[in-house]
Amino acid sequence: MMLVLPGCVRTVASVVTAPVRAGAQAADWATTSQDEADRNYGRKMRKQEAREGRERKKADQERRRACRDCD
């Protein structure tokens, strides 16, 4: 009987702690870490800067084209 008891205790402990672990995992999935938030913000800013650069380049090309047409 003593040989079976440690296995039972381990199983009971696993069953008891399972909901707590599941809750902690759900909370981890639902929240954003600071590192992840920083990474997402950096990605967003790089995309915005790239978009602004393309718009600036296009505006410069149109301005040059307009100046050539005026001459």
PyMOL Python script that loads the backbone (N, CA, C, O; Angstrom):
from pymol import cmd

cmd.read_pdbstr("""\
ATOM      1  N   MET A   1       0.821  -1.205   0.000  1.00  0.00           N
ATOM      2  CA  MET A   1       0.000   0.000   0.000  1.00  0.00           C
ATOM      3  C   MET A   1       0.864   1.268   0.000  1.00  0.00           C
ATOM      4  O   MET A   1       0.495   2.271  -0.611  1.00  0.00           O
ATOM      5  N   MET A   2       1.999   1.222   0.677  1.00  0.00           N
ATOM      6  CA  MET A   2       2.867   2.395   0.750  1.00  0.00           C
ATOM      7  C   MET A   2       3.485   2.730  -0.608  1.00  0.00           C
ATOM      8  O   MET A   2       3.835   3.885  -0.851  1.00  0.00           O
ATOM      9  N   LEU A   3       3.626   1.755  -1.489  1.00  0.00           N
ATOM     10  CA  LEU A   3       4.203   2.007  -2.797  1.00  0.00           C
ATOM     11  C   LEU A   3       3.225   2.743  -3.705  1.00  0.00           C
ATOM     12  O   LEU A   3       3.653   3.496  -4.579  1.00  0.00           O
ATOM     13  N   VAL A   4       1.951   2.547  -3.523  1.00  0.00           N
ATOM     14  CA  VAL A   4       0.927   3.181  -4.348  1.00  0.00           C
ATOM     15  C   VAL A   4       0.653   4.606  -3.881  1.00  0.00           C
ATOM     16  O   VAL A   4       0.294   5.461  -4.690  1.00  0.00           O
ATOM     17  N   LEU A   5       0.815   4.868  -2.611  1.00  0.00           N
ATOM     18  CA  LEU A   5       0.484   6.160  -2.010  1.00  0.00           C
ATOM     19  C   LEU A   5       1.237   7.348  -2.621  1.00  0.00           C
ATOM     20  O   LEU A   5       0.597   8.360  -2.905  1.00  0.00           O
ATOM     21  N   PRO A   6       2.548   7.288  -2.839  1.00  0.00           N
ATOM     22  CA  PRO A   6       3.226   8.449  -3.431  1.00  0.00           C
ATOM     23  C   PRO A   6       2.690   8.802  -4.822  1.00  0.00           C
ATOM     24  O   PRO A   6       2.589   9.982  -5.156  1.00  0.00           O
ATOM     25  N   GLY A   7       2.355   7.830  -5.613  1.00  0.00           N
ATOM     26  CA  GLY A   7       1.781   8.093  -6.924  1.00  0.00           C
ATOM     27  C   GLY A   7       0.437   8.766  -6.819  1.00  0.00           C
ATOM     28  O   GLY A   7       0.131   9.669  -7.597  1.00  0.00           O
ATOM     29  N   CYS A   8      -0.373   8.338  -5.864  1.00  0.00           N
ATOM     30  CA  CYS A   8      -1.696   8.937  -5.668  1.00  0.00           C
ATOM     31  C   CYS A   8      -1.573  10.383  -5.218  1.00  0.00           C
ATOM     32  O   CYS A   8      -2.317  11.248  -5.679  1.00  0.00           O
ATOM     33  N   VAL A   9      -0.637  10.643  -4.323  1.00  0.00           N
ATOM     34  CA  VAL A   9      -0.445  12.006  -3.826  1.00  0.00           C
ATOM     35  C   VAL A   9      -0.016  12.913  -4.974  1.00  0.00           C
ATOM     36  O   VAL A   9      -0.500  14.038  -5.099  1.00  0.00           O
ATOM     37  N   ARG A  10       0.885  12.424  -5.803  1.00  0.00           N
ATOM     38  CA  ARG A  10       1.353  13.208  -6.940  1.00  0.00           C
ATOM     39  C   ARG A  10       0.199  13.489  -7.907  1.00  0.00           C
ATOM     40  O   ARG A  10       0.082  14.603  -8.418  1.00  0.00           O
ATOM     41  N   THR A  11      -0.636  12.513  -8.156  1.00  0.00           N
ATOM     42  CA  THR A  11      -1.775  12.673  -9.059  1.00  0.00           C
ATOM     43  C   THR A  11      -2.777  13.671  -8.489  1.00  0.00           C
ATOM     44  O   THR A  11      -3.279  14.540  -9.202  1.00  0.00           O
ATOM     45  N   VAL A  12      -3.059  13.536  -7.202  1.00  0.00           N
ATOM     46  CA  VAL A  12      -3.993  14.463  -6.552  1.00  0.00           C
ATOM     47  C   VAL A  12      -3.442  15.883  -6.617  1.00  0.00           C
ATOM     48  O   VAL A  12      -4.190  16.824  -6.881  1.00  0.00           O
ATOM     49  N   ALA A  13      -2.154  16.047  -6.381  1.00  0.00           N
ATOM     50  CA  ALA A  13      -1.550  17.378  -6.425  1.00  0.00           C
ATOM     51  C   ALA A  13      -1.649  17.953  -7.837  1.00  0.00           C
ATOM     52  O   ALA A  13      -1.902  19.146  -8.006  1.00  0.00           O
ATOM     53  N   SER A  14      -1.452  17.115  -8.839  1.00  0.00           N
ATOM     54  CA  SER A  14      -1.556  17.588 -10.228  1.00  0.00           C
ATOM     55  C   SER A  14      -2.974  18.023 -10.551  1.00  0.00           C
ATOM     56  O   SER A  14      -3.181  19.039 -11.216  1.00  0.00           O
ATOM     57  N   VAL A  15      -3.944  17.263 -10.086  1.00  0.00           N
ATOM     58  CA  VAL A  15      -5.345  17.590 -10.352  1.00  0.00           C
ATOM     59  C   VAL A  15      -5.733  18.877  -9.644  1.00  0.00           C
ATOM     60  O   VAL A  15      -6.469  19.695 -10.196  1.00  0.00           O
ATOM     61  N   VAL A  16      -5.244  19.060  -8.430  1.00  0.00           N
ATOM     62  CA  VAL A  16      -5.591  20.256  -7.654  1.00  0.00           C
ATOM     63  C   VAL A  16      -4.956  21.502  -8.258  1.00  0.00           C
ATOM     64  O   VAL A  16      -5.596  22.553  -8.287  1.00  0.00           O
ATOM     65  N   THR A  17      -3.717  21.421  -8.741  1.00  0.00           N
ATOM     66  CA  THR A  17      -3.034  22.605  -9.252  1.00  0.00           C
ATOM     67  C   THR A  17      -3.351  22.894 -10.715  1.00  0.00           C
ATOM     68  O   THR A  17      -3.015  23.970 -11.208  1.00  0.00           O
ATOM     69  N   ALA A  18      -3.985  21.969 -11.417  1.00  0.00           N
ATOM     70  CA  ALA A  18      -4.281  22.164 -12.844  1.00  0.00           C
ATOM     71  C   ALA A  18      -5.124  23.410 -13.115  1.00  0.00           C
ATOM     72  O   ALA A  18      -4.784  24.168 -14.024  1.00  0.00           O
ATOM     73  N   PRO A  19      -6.206  23.660 -12.374  1.00  0.00           N
ATOM     74  CA  PRO A  19      -6.990  24.874 -12.656  1.00  0.00           C
ATOM     75  C   PRO A  19      -6.201  26.163 -12.423  1.00  0.00           C
ATOM     76  O   PRO A  19      -6.385  27.150 -13.136  1.00  0.00           O
ATOM     77  N   VAL A  20      -5.328  26.144 -11.428  1.00  0.00           N
ATOM     78  CA  VAL A  20      -4.515  27.335 -11.150  1.00  0.00           C
ATOM     79  C   VAL A  20      -3.551  27.579 -12.312  1.00  0.00           C
ATOM     80  O   VAL A  20      -3.387  28.714 -12.759  1.00  0.00           O
ATOM     81  N   ARG A  21      -2.926  26.528 -12.789  1.00  0.00           N
ATOM     82  CA  ARG A  21      -2.008  26.665 -13.923  1.00  0.00           C
ATOM     83  C   ARG A  21      -2.753  27.126 -15.173  1.00  0.00           C
ATOM     84  O   ARG A  21      -2.259  27.967 -15.924  1.00  0.00           O
ATOM     85  N   ALA A  22      -3.934  26.575 -15.390  1.00  0.00           N
ATOM     86  CA  ALA A  22      -4.719  26.974 -16.563  1.00  0.00           C
ATOM     87  C   ALA A  22      -5.115  28.443 -16.465  1.00  0.00           C
ATOM     88  O   ALA A  22      -5.071  29.165 -17.461  1.00  0.00           O
ATOM     89  N   GLY A  23      -5.499  28.888 -15.279  1.00  0.00           N
ATOM     90  CA  GLY A  23      -5.853  30.295 -15.082  1.00  0.00           C
ATOM     91  C   GLY A  23      -4.678  31.213 -15.304  1.00  0.00           C
ATOM     92  O   GLY A  23      -4.819  32.283 -15.897  1.00  0.00           O
ATOM     93  N   ALA A  24      -3.518  30.801 -14.830  1.00  0.00           N
ATOM     94  CA  ALA A  24      -2.313  31.608 -15.016  1.00  0.00           C
ATOM     95  C   ALA A  24      -1.948  31.682 -16.497  1.00  0.00           C
ATOM     96  O   ALA A  24      -1.542  32.737 -16.984  1.00  0.00           O
ATOM     97  N   GLN A  25      -2.088  30.579 -17.206  1.00  0.00           N
ATOM     98  CA  GLN A  25      -1.777  30.565 -18.638  1.00  0.00           C
ATOM     99  C   GLN A  25      -2.750  31.451 -19.408  1.00  0.00           C
ATOM    100  O   GLN A  25      -2.349  32.170 -20.324  1.00  0.00           O
ATOM    101  N   ALA A  26      -4.025  31.400 -19.038  1.00  0.00           N
ATOM    102  CA  ALA A  26      -5.021  32.244 -19.707  1.00  0.00           C
ATOM    103  C   ALA A  26      -4.715  33.720 -19.467  1.00  0.00           C
ATOM    104  O   ALA A  26      -4.836  34.537 -20.380  1.00  0.00           O
ATOM    105  N   ALA A  27      -4.324  34.061 -18.249  1.00  0.00           N
ATOM    106  CA  ALA A  27      -3.970  35.452 -17.942  1.00  0.00           C
ATOM    107  C   ALA A  27      -2.745  35.876 -18.736  1.00  0.00           C
ATOM    108  O   ALA A  27      -2.670  37.014 -19.200  1.00  0.00           O
ATOM    109  N   ASP A  28      -1.786  34.974 -18.898  1.00  0.00           N
ATOM    110  CA  ASP A  28      -0.586  35.285 -19.667  1.00  0.00           C
ATOM    111  C   ASP A  28      -0.934  35.530 -21.134  1.00  0.00           C
ATOM    112  O   ASP A  28      -0.392  36.444 -21.755  1.00  0.00           O
ATOM    113  N   TRP A  29      -1.823  34.728 -21.684  1.00  0.00           N
ATOM    114  CA  TRP A  29      -2.241  34.911 -23.075  1.00  0.00           C
ATOM    115  C   TRP A  29      -3.038  36.194 -23.266  1.00  0.00           C
ATOM    116  O   TRP A  29      -2.968  36.812 -24.329  1.00  0.00           O
ATOM    117  N   ALA A  30      -3.794  36.600 -22.251  1.00  0.00           N
ATOM    118  CA  ALA A  30      -4.678  37.761 -22.367  1.00  0.00           C
ATOM    119  C   ALA A  30      -3.927  39.078 -22.200  1.00  0.00           C
ATOM    120  O   ALA A  30      -4.408  40.120 -22.646  1.00  0.00           O
ATOM    121  N   THR A  31      -2.776  39.050 -21.577  1.00  0.00           N
ATOM    122  CA  THR A  31      -2.040  40.282 -21.333  1.00  0.00           C
ATOM    123  C   THR A  31      -0.833  40.373 -22.254  1.00  0.00           C
ATOM    124  O   THR A  31      -0.382  39.372 -22.810  1.00  0.00           O
ATOM    125  N   THR A  32      -0.325  41.572 -22.405  1.00  0.00           N
ATOM    126  CA  THR A  32       0.850  41.816 -23.244  1.00  0.00           C
ATOM    127  C   THR A  32       2.000  42.233 -22.341  1.00  0.00           C
ATOM    128  O   THR A  32       1.859  43.153 -21.535  1.00  0.00           O
ATOM    129  N   SER A  33       3.126  41.566 -22.471  1.00  0.00           N
ATOM    130  CA  SER A  33       4.285  41.935 -21.665  1.00  0.00           C
ATOM    131  C   SER A  33       4.845  43.262 -22.167  1.00  0.00           C
ATOM    132  O   SER A  33       4.557  43.685 -23.286  1.00  0.00           O
ATOM    133  N   GLN A  34       5.640  43.905 -21.335  1.00  0.00           N
ATOM    134  CA  GLN A  34       6.237  45.182 -21.721  1.00  0.00           C
ATOM    135  C   GLN A  34       7.169  44.989 -22.909  1.00  0.00           C
ATOM    136  O   GLN A  34       7.216  45.832 -23.805  1.00  0.00           O
ATOM    137  N   ASP A  35       7.902  43.896 -22.923  1.00  0.00           N
ATOM    138  CA  ASP A  35       8.811  43.607 -24.033  1.00  0.00           C
ATOM    139  C   ASP A  35       8.030  43.452 -25.337  1.00  0.00           C
ATOM    140  O   ASP A  35       8.434  43.967 -26.380  1.00  0.00           O
ATOM    141  N   GLU A  36       6.917  42.742 -25.265  1.00  0.00           N
ATOM    142  CA  GLU A  36       6.082  42.543 -26.451  1.00  0.00           C
ATOM    143  C   GLU A  36       5.466  43.866 -26.905  1.00  0.00           C
ATOM    144  O   GLU A  36       5.387  44.140 -28.102  1.00  0.00           O
ATOM    145  N   ALA A  37       5.034  44.679 -25.953  1.00  0.00           N
ATOM    146  CA  ALA A  37       4.457  45.980 -26.292  1.00  0.00           C
ATOM    147  C   ALA A  37       5.495  46.875 -26.959  1.00  0.00           C
ATOM    148  O   ALA A  37       5.187  47.573 -27.925  1.00  0.00           O
ATOM    149  N   ASP A  38       6.730  46.854 -26.442  1.00  0.00           N
ATOM    150  CA  ASP A  38       7.807  47.652 -27.042  1.00  0.00           C
ATOM    151  C   ASP A  38       8.096  47.185 -28.465  1.00  0.00           C
ATOM    152  O   ASP A  38       8.282  48.000 -29.369  1.00  0.00           O
ATOM    153  N   ARG A  39       8.131  45.877 -28.655  1.00  0.00           N
ATOM    154  CA  ARG A  39       8.406  45.314 -29.979  1.00  0.00           C
ATOM    155  C   ARG A  39       7.309  45.713 -30.966  1.00  0.00           C
ATOM    156  O   ARG A  39       7.595  46.089 -32.103  1.00  0.00           O
ATOM    157  N   ASN A  40       6.058  45.626 -30.525  1.00  0.00           N
ATOM    158  CA  ASN A  40       4.937  45.995 -31.393  1.00  0.00           C
ATOM    159  C   ASN A  40       4.970  47.482 -31.730  1.00  0.00           C
ATOM    160  O   ASN A  40       4.697  47.868 -32.867  1.00  0.00           O
ATOM    161  N   TYR A  41       5.305  48.323 -30.740  1.00  0.00           N
ATOM    162  CA  TYR A  41       5.375  49.762 -30.972  1.00  0.00           C
ATOM    163  C   TYR A  41       6.484  50.089 -31.963  1.00  0.00           C
ATOM    164  O   TYR A  41       6.305  50.919 -32.854  1.00  0.00           O
ATOM    165  N   GLY A  42       7.630  49.433 -31.803  1.00  0.00           N
ATOM    166  CA  GLY A  42       8.743  49.659 -32.726  1.00  0.00           C
ATOM    167  C   GLY A  42       8.374  49.274 -34.148  1.00  0.00           C
ATOM    168  O   GLY A  42       8.702  49.988 -35.095  1.00  0.00           O
ATOM    169  N   ARG A  43       7.695  48.148 -34.297  1.00  0.00           N
ATOM    170  CA  ARG A  43       7.266  47.698 -35.631  1.00  0.00           C
ATOM    171  C   ARG A  43       6.297  48.712 -36.235  1.00  0.00           C
ATOM    172  O   ARG A  43       6.390  49.042 -37.417  1.00  0.00           O
ATOM    173  N   LYS A  44       5.379  49.196 -35.424  1.00  0.00           N
ATOM    174  CA  LYS A  44       4.390  50.170 -35.901  1.00  0.00           C
ATOM    175  C   LYS A  44       5.079  51.464 -36.349  1.00  0.00           C
ATOM    176  O   LYS A  44       4.726  52.032 -37.383  1.00  0.00           O
ATOM    177  N   MET A  45       6.055  51.924 -35.572  1.00  0.00           N
ATOM    178  CA  MET A  45       6.742  53.164 -35.914  1.00  0.00           C
ATOM    179  C   MET A  45       7.594  52.994 -37.180  1.00  0.00           C
ATOM    180  O   MET A  45       7.655  53.907 -38.003  1.00  0.00           O
ATOM    181  N   ARG A  46       8.247  51.845 -37.343  1.00  0.00           N
ATOM    182  CA  ARG A  46       9.036  51.624 -38.562  1.00  0.00           C
ATOM    183  C   ARG A  46       8.143  51.611 -39.794  1.00  0.00           C
ATOM    184  O   ARG A  46       8.517  52.151 -40.835  1.00  0.00           O
ATOM    185  N   LYS A  47       6.971  51.004 -39.687  1.00  0.00           N
ATOM    186  CA  LYS A  47       6.037  50.992 -40.818  1.00  0.00           C
ATOM    187  C   LYS A  47       5.568  52.406 -41.139  1.00  0.00           C
ATOM    188  O   LYS A  47       5.469  52.781 -42.307  1.00  0.00           O
ATOM    189  N   GLN A  48       5.280  53.187 -40.104  1.00  0.00           N
ATOM    190  CA  GLN A  48       4.826  54.562 -40.304  1.00  0.00           C
ATOM    191  C   GLN A  48       5.929  55.392 -40.956  1.00  0.00           C
ATOM    192  O   GLN A  48       5.658  56.162 -41.877  1.00  0.00           O
ATOM    193  N   GLU A  49       7.176  55.243 -40.486  1.00  0.00           N
ATOM    194  CA  GLU A  49       8.283  55.999 -41.071  1.00  0.00           C
ATOM    195  C   GLU A  49       8.507  55.606 -42.528  1.00  0.00           C
ATOM    196  O   GLU A  49       8.801  56.458 -43.366  1.00  0.00           O
ATOM    197  N   ALA A  50       8.369  54.321 -42.826  1.00  0.00           N
ATOM    198  CA  ALA A  50       8.532  53.867 -44.218  1.00  0.00           C
ATOM    199  C   ALA A  50       7.435  54.453 -45.096  1.00  0.00           C
ATOM    200  O   ALA A  50       7.703  54.874 -46.221  1.00  0.00           O
ATOM    201  N   ARG A  51       6.213  54.485 -44.599  1.00  0.00           N
ATOM    202  CA  ARG A  51       5.089  55.045 -45.356  1.00  0.00           C
ATOM    203  C   ARG A  51       5.311  56.540 -45.594  1.00  0.00           C
ATOM    204  O   ARG A  51       5.090  57.034 -46.699  1.00  0.00           O
ATOM    205  N   GLU A  52       5.749  57.258 -44.557  1.00  0.00           N
ATOM    206  CA  GLU A  52       6.007  58.692 -44.712  1.00  0.00           C
ATOM    207  C   GLU A  52       7.145  58.942 -45.700  1.00  0.00           C
ATOM    208  O   GLU A  52       7.101  59.901 -46.471  1.00  0.00           O
ATOM    209  N   GLY A  53       8.160  58.084 -45.677  1.00  0.00           N
ATOM    210  CA  GLY A  53       9.268  58.221 -46.613  1.00  0.00           C
ATOM    211  C   GLY A  53       8.809  58.036 -48.053  1.00  0.00           C
ATOM    212  O   GLY A  53       9.218  58.788 -48.937  1.00  0.00           O
ATOM    213  N   ARG A  54       7.963  57.038 -48.292  1.00  0.00           N
ATOM    214  CA  ARG A  54       7.433  56.824 -49.648  1.00  0.00           C
ATOM    215  C   ARG A  54       6.594  58.006 -50.092  1.00  0.00           C
ATOM    216  O   ARG A  54       6.687  58.437 -51.241  1.00  0.00           O
ATOM    217  N   GLU A  55       5.769  58.540 -49.185  1.00  0.00           N
ATOM    218  CA  GLU A  55       4.934  59.690 -49.530  1.00  0.00           C
ATOM    219  C   GLU A  55       5.793  60.914 -49.835  1.00  0.00           C
ATOM    220  O   GLU A  55       5.505  61.660 -50.771  1.00  0.00           O
ATOM    221  N   ARG A  56       6.855  61.122 -49.038  1.00  0.00           N
ATOM    222  CA  ARG A  56       7.749  62.259 -49.253  1.00  0.00           C
ATOM    223  C   ARG A  56       8.462  62.132 -50.600  1.00  0.00           C
ATOM    224  O   ARG A  56       8.595  63.112 -51.332  1.00  0.00           O
ATOM    225  N   LYS A  57       8.921  60.919 -50.920  1.00  0.00           N
ATOM    226  CA  LYS A  57       9.605  60.681 -52.188  1.00  0.00           C
ATOM    227  C   LYS A  57       8.663  60.929 -53.361  1.00  0.00           C
ATOM    228  O   LYS A  57       9.056  61.528 -54.362  1.00  0.00           O
ATOM    229  N   LYS A  58       7.432  60.474 -53.239  1.00  0.00           N
ATOM    230  CA  LYS A  58       6.449  60.678 -54.309  1.00  0.00           C
ATOM    231  C   LYS A  58       6.153  62.165 -54.486  1.00  0.00           C
ATOM    232  O   LYS A  58       6.055  62.644 -55.616  1.00  0.00           O
ATOM    233  N   ALA A  59       6.010  62.901 -53.383  1.00  0.00           N
ATOM    234  CA  ALA A  59       5.739  64.340 -53.458  1.00  0.00           C
ATOM    235  C   ALA A  59       6.910  65.075 -54.097  1.00  0.00           C
ATOM    236  O   ALA A  59       6.708  65.998 -54.886  1.00  0.00           O
ATOM    237  N   ASP A  60       8.144  64.665 -53.758  1.00  0.00           N
ATOM    238  CA  ASP A  60       9.323  65.295 -54.373  1.00  0.00           C
ATOM    239  C   ASP A  60       9.354  65.048 -55.884  1.00  0.00           C
ATOM    240  O   ASP A  60       9.656  65.955 -56.660  1.00  0.00           O
ATOM    241  N   GLN A  61       9.044  63.834 -56.289  1.00  0.00           N
ATOM    242  CA  GLN A  61       9.033  63.517 -57.720  1.00  0.00           C
ATOM    243  C   GLN A  61       7.973  64.331 -58.448  1.00  0.00           C
ATOM    244  O   GLN A  61       8.222  64.834 -59.544  1.00  0.00           O
ATOM    245  N   GLU A  62       6.808  64.462 -57.856  1.00  0.00           N
ATOM    246  CA  GLU A  62       5.740  65.251 -58.481  1.00  0.00           C
ATOM    247  C   GLU A  62       6.125  66.720 -58.557  1.00  0.00           C
ATOM    248  O   GLU A  62       5.823  67.389 -59.546  1.00  0.00           O
ATOM    249  N   ARG A  63       6.792  67.232 -57.520  1.00  0.00           N
ATOM    250  CA  ARG A  63       7.219  68.621 -57.510  1.00  0.00           C
ATOM    251  C   ARG A  63       8.259  68.872 -58.597  1.00  0.00           C
ATOM    252  O   ARG A  63       8.204  69.889 -59.290  1.00  0.00           O
ATOM    253  N   ARG A  64       9.213  67.939 -58.749  1.00  0.00           N
ATOM    254  CA  ARG A  64      10.214  68.086 -59.816  1.00  0.00           C
ATOM    255  C   ARG A  64       9.563  68.031 -61.183  1.00  0.00           C
ATOM    256  O   ARG A  64       9.918  68.810 -62.068  1.00  0.00           O
ATOM    257  N   ARG A  65       8.622  67.128 -61.371  1.00  0.00           N
ATOM    258  CA  ARG A  65       7.937  66.979 -62.636  1.00  0.00           C
ATOM    259  C   ARG A  65       7.160  68.264 -62.954  1.00  0.00           C
ATOM    260  O   ARG A  65       7.141  68.707 -64.103  1.00  0.00           O
ATOM    261  N   ALA A  66       6.523  68.858 -61.944  1.00  0.00           N
ATOM    262  CA  ALA A  66       5.770  70.091 -62.144  1.00  0.00           C
ATOM    263  C   ALA A  66       6.704  71.240 -62.511  1.00  0.00           C
ATOM    264  O   ALA A  66       6.359  72.080 -63.342  1.00  0.00           O
ATOM    265  N   CYS A  67       7.883  71.280 -61.896  1.00  0.00           N
ATOM    266  CA  CYS A  67       8.850  72.340 -62.186  1.00  0.00           C
ATOM    267  C   CYS A  67       9.379  72.204 -63.610  1.00  0.00           C
ATOM    268  O   CYS A  67       9.569  73.208 -64.296  1.00  0.00           O
ATOM    269  N   ARG A  68       9.619  70.980 -64.059  1.00  0.00           N
ATOM    270  CA  ARG A  68      10.087  70.761 -65.433  1.00  0.00           C
ATOM    271  C   ARG A  68       9.015  71.190 -66.429  1.00  0.00           C
ATOM    272  O   ARG A  68       9.333  71.757 -67.474  1.00  0.00           O
ATOM    273  N   ASP A  69       7.767  70.929 -66.119  1.00  0.00           N
ATOM    274  CA  ASP A  69       6.679  71.293 -67.010  1.00  0.00           C
ATOM    275  C   ASP A  69       6.496  72.804 -67.083  1.00  0.00           C
ATOM    276  O   ASP A  69       6.057  73.322 -68.110  1.00  0.00           O
ATOM    277  N   CYS A  70       6.821  73.509 -66.025  1.00  0.00           N
ATOM    278  CA  CYS A  70       6.684  74.965 -65.998  1.00  0.00           C
ATOM    279  C   CYS A  70       7.775  75.651 -66.827  1.00  0.00           C
ATOM    280  O   CYS A  70       7.541  76.724 -67.384  1.00  0.00           O
ATOM    281  N   ASP A  71       8.943  75.052 -66.913  1.00  0.00           N
ATOM    282  CA  ASP A  71      10.066  75.682 -67.649  1.00  0.00           C
ATOM    283  C   ASP A  71       9.840  75.636 -69.095  1.00  0.00           C
ATOM    284  O   ASP A  71      10.673  76.114 -69.865  1.00  0.00           O
TER     285      ASP A  71
END
""", "prot")
cmd.dss("prot")
cmd.show_as("cartoon", "prot")
cmd.util.cbc("prot")
cmd.orient("prot")
